[in-house]
């Protein structure tokens, strides 16, 4: 199927998620995803189910790559999957 092919393609090195996948992930996890980008206000991707739990990622527009981030005062991720 097209979806399976897409997932297989996304598993290859050098392939990164796009905004659509970020939105679907927020829905699937039922968490807010907060995207941080240098000199931009944070972008919050919400789930249809209200949750105060958040996953924070930073976005590098030069590479088109998202990175998971951790709190400055802690080594724990905001959300454990």
N, C-alpha and C positions, 0 to 999 in steps of 0.2 A: 504494500500500500504506500501511498505518498507519505503518510505520517511516519511509517517505519523507516522509509528511505531518508526522510528528514532527520530523524533521530540518529540513524547510522552516520549520516554526514556530519552532524554536530559533534559526534564522538571523536572525530578525527582531529589530530593536532592542527592548530592554525585556524580552526573554526570557532567563532564566538557567537554568543547569543545576541539577539536584537531586542528591541523594545517589546515586540509581541511576546517573546518568550519570557521576558521579565514580568509582563502582565499576567500571563498564564501561570507562572510560578507563584505569584502573589495569591491568585485565586486558589491554586492547588494547595498551598501551604496554609491558607487562610491567615496570612500575616501581611503587614505593611512592609513594602520594600522601599527604602529611602536611598535615592541615588544622589551622591555628592559629586560635584564637578568643580574644578578650580574656578573661583570668581563667579560662581553661579549659585543661586539659591537652591537648596535641596529640593529634589523632585520626589514626591511621595506617591507611590503606586499602591493603591488600596485594594483590599479584598472586599467582596460583597458582604462577607461576614466580619463584623467589627472585631478588631483585636488591637490591643495596645502593644503586643509584641511586634518587634521590628527586626528586619534584616537590613543592615547598612552595607552598601557597596559604593565604591568610587568608580567613576567613569573617566577614561582617558580618551579624549576625542581624536588624538593623533593616531592611536593604535586601534580605536574602536573596541577597546577591551574593558570589561568590568572586573574589578577585584573586590573580594570580600574584605571588610575591615573589622577591626576589633576596637573595643573601648580603649582609650588612652591609659586608663588606670587599671586595666585588667587584661589578662591574656585570654579570657574566654570570649568566644564569638557571641554576637548578639543573639543568634539563634542556632541551636544545634539540630542538625538533621539526622 
